[in-house]
C-alpha cells in the first residue's frame, strides 16, 4: 500500500492533507537562511518539488522540510576539519586563513578604499596596502606585484618578457604542476619558445651558456616542488645563472618568503633575490599561509614591465584577496605556520585528552605515532613527527559526511585523526563529531 492510500475511503487518513503549506515552510529558520543566500525563488521551487513528492506518497509530510534542505546545494563551501596530517591539502583549499585574514575579508566585503586615497579623494594604486606589506616582508625586492595565482604569475612573466622569444630552462625542471597542467604547455601558450638544456637528471652552467643568444628572453629556474630526483644529479644554482647576462626568473612555487629552519631545502624568495634572481614568482596560498595569489618580486624595471602589460589587467586580484594577503603578511602566526612548527609533545597530549574524553563516553581509540607532510606541492620528502587518534575504519565515511565534516587518513584498516592541522579550539567539535557516529552493532 502506498503511503498516500486512504484505506477508510473518506479522506480522513490521507497524509497528503498534512503536507505543510509553502508559507509555513519558507518561515522555517533553516529555509529562510537558505532563501537569503540562494534566492527565494530557488528555495520555493525546491519546496514545491518536495510537496509534490509528499502528495504522491513518496515521502511522509513530516519529511518535507528535510527533503527541501537535501535538494538545495550548500550556500557556501562546507568548512572541514582537516585531520589528515597534510598541512596544505589541495582538495581542502590548501592554506587555511588566519583569524586576522578572515576578519579582513569580512571587512572588505563592503565598499573599501581598495583603489582610493581617502586623504585626497583621488584614485590610488590598487591594493597598495598588500603591496607595501609584501615589499616589507621581502626587503630585497625592488618592486612587487600580485596576480591571481602562481601559474598566472609565471604566465605574465613569460608573456611580458619572452613572447616571440626563447625561455632557456633545464629539462629536469619541466614539471607537471597538477591536474594535468604541464609547465611546457603553459609557457608555450604565451607565444614563447622553450629552449631546453641538459638532461632529466643533470644540467650544467655550460648547457645554459651554450643556449643563450639574441633570441633569449630569460633563463627560467623552476623548483621541482612536488618530487625529488636523487642519485647522479646536478643543477645550477641561481647565483651562477645570474652571471650569464640575461634575466633569471625563479619560480619557487611554495610561497616561502624567507628561510625557515624547518624546511632547509625549500627555496625562498629572499635568498633567490640575494643570489641574483631578476624576478621571483610564488604562490600565496601555500607556505605563506594566505589566499590564492601569485606573487612577483624583484627588479623594479622587470616588475614594471609586467605590471603595465595588458594581460596584467586580466590576472589582477579582487579586493578580498588583497585584504586577506595584507592581513596574512602582517600576522606571521598563520594556521599553516602554526601547524608546521607544532610541538609533537603538545600534539600527543592533545590526542591523549581526546582519547580519554571519548573513552569516558564508551568510545575506544588508540594514540599512535603519525607522520605529517607539507603537501600542496611543497617540501617533497619532508616528514613531520606527529600523533594521531586511531579509530576503526568505519568511522572514516561517517565523519566525512558529518557535521562538521572531518577528513582523516585511512591506513592499514584504521582511521587516523592527526591533530596537527586541527586548531586546538576545535578539539571539542572533533570529539562531538566522533560521538555522533552511530556505535557499531
C-alpha positions in Angstrom: 0.0 0.0 0.0 1.4 3.5 -0.9 1.9 6.0 1.8 -0.8 8.2 0.3 -3.5 5.5 0.2 -6.7 6.1 2.2 -8.0 2.7 3.5 -11.0 4.3 5.1 -12.1 5.9 1.8 -13.3 9.1 3.5 -10.0 11.2 3.2 -9.5 11.5 7.0 -6.4 9.3 7.0 -4.9 10.7 3.8 -1.5 12.0 4.8 -1.5 14.4 1.8 -3.8 16.7 3.9 -0.9 17.2 6.3 1.6 18.5 3.7 3.0 21.7 5.1 1.9 24.9 3.3 4.5 26.9 1.3 4.4 30.0 3.6 4.9 27.8 6.7 7.9 26.1 5.1 9.5 29.3 4.0 9.2 30.7 7.5 11.3 27.8 8.9 14.6 29.4 10.0 16.7 26.9 8.1 14.9 27.6 4.8 14.8 31.3 5.5 18.6 31.3 5.7 18.8 29.3 2.5 16.5 31.8 0.8 18.7 34.7 1.9 21.7 33.2 0.3 20.4 31.1 -2.6 17.4 33.2 -3.5 13.8 32.9 -2.6 12.6 31.6 -5.9 15.1 28.8 -5.9 14.0 27.7 -2.4 10.3 27.9 -3.4 10.9 25.6 -6.4 12.5 23.1 -4.0 9.6 23.4 -1.6 7.1 22.7 -4.4 9.0 19.6 -5.5 9.1 18.2 -2.0 5.4 19.0 -1.5 4.6 17.1 -4.8 6.7 14.2 -3.6 4.7 14.1 -0.4 1.4 14.3 -2.3 2.5 11.3 -4.4 3.2 9.4 -1.3 7.0 9.2 -2.0 7.8 10.8 1.4 5.8 11.5 4.6 4.5 15.0 5.1 6.8 15.4 8.1 9.8 14.7 5.9 9.1 17.6 3.5 11.4 20.1 5.3 14.3 17.7 5.3 13.7 16.9 1.6 13.8 20.6 0.7 17.1 21.1 2.6 18.6 17.9 1.0 17.7 19.2 -2.5 19.3 22.6 -2.0 23.1 23.0 -2.6 25.2 24.4 0.3 25.1 28.1 0.3 28.9 28.2 0.8 31.6 25.5 0.7 31.4 23.4 3.9 34.1 24.0 6.5 36.1 20.8 7.1 38.2 19.7 10.0 41.5 18.6 8.4 42.8 15.7 10.4 44.8 14.2 7.6 48.2 15.5 8.7 48.6 17.2 5.3 49.2 20.9 6.0 48.4 22.2 2.5 45.7 19.7 1.3 44.9 20.8 -2.3 41.4 19.2 -2.1 40.7 21.2 1.0 41.8 24.5 -0.4 45.4 24.4 0.7 46.1 27.1 3.3 43.6 28.0 6.0 43.4 31.7 6.6 44.3 33.2 9.9 41.7 34.9 12.1 43.1 38.3 11.1 42.8 37.4 7.4 39.3 36.2 7.8 38.3 39.4 9.6 40.0 41.4 6.8 38.0 39.6 4.2 34.7 40.3 6.0 35.6 43.9 6.4 36.5 44.2 2.7 33.2 42.6 1.6 31.6 46.1 1.5 32.8 49.2 0.0 36.5 49.8 0.6 39.4 52.1 -0.3 41.0 49.4 -2.4 41.8 52.0 -5.2 41.1 55.3 -3.5 43.2 57.7 -1.4 40.7 58.9 1.3 43.0 61.8 2.2 43.0 63.3 -1.3 39.8 61.8 -2.6 41.7 60.7 -5.7 42.4 57.4 -7.3 45.3 55.5 -5.8 47.3 52.4 -6.7 45.1 49.3 -6.3 46.0 47.1 -3.3 48.7 49.4 -2.1 48.4 48.1 1.5 49.0 44.5 0.4 51.8 45.5 -1.9 53.5 47.5 0.8 53.2 44.6 3.2 54.7 42.2 0.6 57.6 44.6 -0.1 58.3 45.0 3.7 58.3 41.2 4.1 61.0 40.8 1.4 63.2 43.9 1.6 65.5 42.6 -1.1 62.8 43.1 -3.7 62.9 46.4 -5.5 59.3 46.1 -6.6 56.4 43.7 -6.1 53.2 42.8 -7.9 50.3 40.4 -7.2 48.1 38.3 -9.6 45.5 35.7 -9.1 47.6 32.5 -8.7 51.1 31.2 -9.1 50.7 29.9 -12.6 49.3 33.3 -13.6 52.5 34.9 -12.3 54.6 32.7 -14.5 52.4 33.2 -17.5 52.5 37.0 -17.1 56.3 36.9 -16.8 56.6 34.7 -20.0 54.2 36.9 -21.9 55.7 40.2 -21.0 59.4 39.1 -21.2 59.6 36.3 -23.7 56.6 36.4 -26.2 58.2 35.5 -29.6 61.5 34.9 -27.8 63.1 31.9 -26.0 63.0 30.8 -22.4 66.0 28.7 -21.5 65.1 26.0 -19.0 66.5 22.7 -17.8 64.8 19.6 -18.9 64.7 18.4 -15.4 62.6 21.3 -14.4 59.8 21.0 -17.0 57.3 19.8 -14.4 53.6 19.0 -14.3 52.0 21.4 -11.8 48.8 19.4 -11.1 45.5 18.4 -12.6 47.2 17.5 -15.9 48.7 21.0 -16.4 52.2 20.9 -17.6 54.7 23.7 -17.4 55.9 23.4 -21.1 52.3 23.7 -22.3 51.6 26.6 -20.0 54.7 28.5 -21.2 54.2 27.7 -24.9 50.6 29.1 -24.7 52.2 32.5 -24.2 53.9 32.5 -27.5 57.3 31.9 -26.0 59.6 29.1 -27.3 61.3 26.8 -24.9 65.0 26.2 -25.3 65.6 23.0 -23.2 69.0 22.3 -21.9 70.7 19.5 -20.0 69.1 16.2 -19.2 66.4 15.0 -16.8 68.9 14.5 -14.0 71.9 16.7 -14.9 72.2 20.3 -16.2 75.4 22.4 -16.1 76.3 26.1 -16.4 77.8 25.3 -19.8 74.5 23.9 -21.0 72.8 27.2 -20.2 75.6 29.4 -21.6 75.5 27.5 -24.9 71.8 28.1 -25.3 71.8 31.8 -24.7 71.7 34.1 -27.7 70.0 37.1 -29.3 66.6 35.4 -29.0 66.8 34.7 -25.3 64.0 36.4 -23.2 65.2 35.0 -19.9 66.5 31.9 -18.1 63.9 30.1 -16.0 64.7 28.1 -12.9 61.8 26.1 -11.5 61.8 24.4 -8.1 60.6 20.8 -8.6 58.3 21.2 -5.6 56.3 18.0 -5.7 59.0 15.5 -6.4 62.7 14.8 -5.8 65.4 13.4 -8.2 68.2 11.7 -6.3 71.4 9.9 -7.2 73.6 11.1 -10.1 72.2 14.6 -10.4 73.4 18.2 -10.8 71.7 21.5 -11.2 73.0 25.1 -11.4 72.3 27.5 -8.5 70.8 30.9 -9.1 73.9 32.8 -8.2 75.8 31.2 -11.2 72.9 31.6 -13.6 72.8 35.3 -12.7 76.2 35.8 -14.3 75.0 34.8 -17.8 73.9 38.3 -18.8 70.2 37.7 -19.1 67.3 38.0 -16.6 66.9 35.0 -14.4 63.3 34.2 -13.4 63.0 31.8 -10.4 59.7 30.0 -9.7 60.0 28.9 -6.1 56.4 27.7 -6.1 55.7 27.3 -2.4 55.5 30.9 -1.2 58.2 30.8 1.4 59.4 34.4 1.6 62.4 33.9 3.9 64.4 30.8 5.1 62.7 28.5 7.6 64.8 26.2 9.7 62.1 23.5 9.5 62.5 23.4 5.7 66.2 23.8 5.0 65.9 22.5 1.4 62.9 24.7 0.4 63.8 27.7 -1.7 62.7 31.1 -0.5 62.2 34.5 -2.2 64.7 36.5 -0.1 67.5 34.0 -0.8 66.8 33.8 -4.6 66.8 37.6 -4.9 70.0 37.8 -2.9 71.6 35.3 -5.2 70.9 37.5 -8.2 67.4 36.5 -9.5 65.8 39.2 -11.5 62.3 38.0 -10.8 60.8 35.5 -8.3 57.3 34.0 -8.7 55.5 32.2 -5.9 52.1 31.2 -4.6 50.3 32.9 -1.8 48.2 30.0 -0.6 51.0 27.6 0.2 53.7 28.1 2.8 52.9 31.8 3.1 49.6 30.7 4.5 47.5 33.2 2.7 44.8 33.4 0.0 45.2 32.1 -3.5 47.5 34.6 -5.3 50.6 34.8 -7.5 53.4 36.8 -6.1 56.0 38.6 -8.3 59.1 40.1 -6.6 62.3 41.5 -8.0 63.9 44.1 -10.3 61.9 47.3 -10.5 62.2 47.5 -14.3 61.1 43.9 -14.8 58.2 44.2 -12.4 57.0 47.4 -14.0 57.0 45.8 -17.4 54.8 43.0 -16.1 52.5 45.5 -14.2 52.0 47.6 -17.4 51.4 44.6 -19.7 47.8 44.4 -21.0 47.5 40.8 -19.6 48.1 42.1 -16.1 44.5 43.5 -16.0 43.0 40.1 -16.8 45.1 38.5 -14.0 44.5 41.0 -11.2 43.2 40.0 -7.8 40.0 41.2 -6.2 39.7 43.3 -3.0 39.0 40.3 -0.8 42.3 38.6 -1.9 44.2 41.9 -1.3 42.7 42.3 2.1 43.5 38.7 3.1 47.0 38.9 1.7 47.8 42.2 3.6 46.5 40.6 6.9 48.4 37.4 6.3 51.7 39.3 5.8 51.1 41.3 8.9 50.3 38.3 11.1 53.1 35.6 10.9 51.2 33.2 13.2 49.1 31.7 10.4 47.5 28.3 10.7 50.0 26.9 8.2 53.0 28.2 10.2 51.5 27.0 13.5 50.9 23.5 12.1 54.4 23.4 10.6 56.1 24.3 13.9 53.7 22.4 16.2 55.4 20.7 19.1 55.0 16.9 18.8 54.8 16.5 22.6 51.9 19.0 22.7 50.2 17.2 19.9 50.5 13.9 21.8 49.0 15.5 24.9 46.0 16.8 22.9 45.5 13.5 21.3 45.5 11.7 24.7 43.0 14.1 26.1 40.7 13.4 23.1 41.2 9.7 23.6 40.3 9.9 27.3 37.3 12.1 26.6 35.9 9.6 24.1 36.7 6.7 26.5 34.5 8.4 29.1 31.7 8.1 26.5 32.3 4.5 25.8 34.3 5.0 22.6 37.7 3.4 22.4 40.6 4.8 20.4 44.4 4.5 20.5 47.1 7.2 20.4 49.6 6.2 17.8 52.7 7.9 16.2 51.9 9.7 12.9 53.8 11.3 10.1 52.5 14.7 8.8 53.6 16.2 5.5 53.5 19.7 4.0 51.5 18.9 0.8 50.3 21.4 -1.8 53.3 20.6 -4.0 55.8 21.8 -1.3 58.7 20.3 0.6 58.7 16.8 -1.0 60.2 14.2 1.3 59.9 16.3 4.4 58.2 14.4 7.2 56.9 15.9 10.4 56.7 13.8 13.6 53.1 13.8 14.8 50.5 11.8 16.7 47.1 10.6 15.8 44.0 9.0 17.3 43.4 5.6 15.7 39.8 4.5 15.3 38.1 1.7 13.4 38.0 2.4 9.6 34.2 2.5 9.6 34.4 6.0 11.2 36.0 7.4 8.1 33.0 7.7 5.8 30.6 8.7 8.6 32.9 11.5 9.8 33.4 12.7 6.2 29.7 13.3 5.7 29.0 14.5 9.3 28.5 18.0 10.7 31.2 19.3 10.7 32.8 17.1 8.1 36.0 15.5 9.4 38.7 14.2 7.0 41.3 11.8 8.4 43.7 9.3 6.8 43.0 5.6 6.4 46.0 3.3 6.9 46.1 -0.5 7.4 42.4 -0.7 8.1 42.3 2.1 10.7 41.2 5.7 10.6 44.0 8.1 11.8 43.0 11.5 13.1 46.1 13.7 13.2 45.6 16.9 15.1 48.5 18.8 13.7 46.2 20.8 11.3 43.2 20.9 13.6 43.0 24.1 15.7 43.1 23.4 19.4 39.8 25.3 19.8 38.2 22.8 17.5 39.1 19.7 19.7 35.6 19.7 21.3 33.9 19.8 17.9 36.0 16.9 16.8 35.1 14.9 19.9 31.4 15.7 19.3 31.7 14.6 15.6 33.2 11.2 16.7 30.5 10.7 19.2 27.8 11.5 16.6 28.9 8.4 14.6 26.4 5.6 15.4 28.0 2.8 17.5 28.7 -0.4 15.8 26.0 -3.0 16.3 
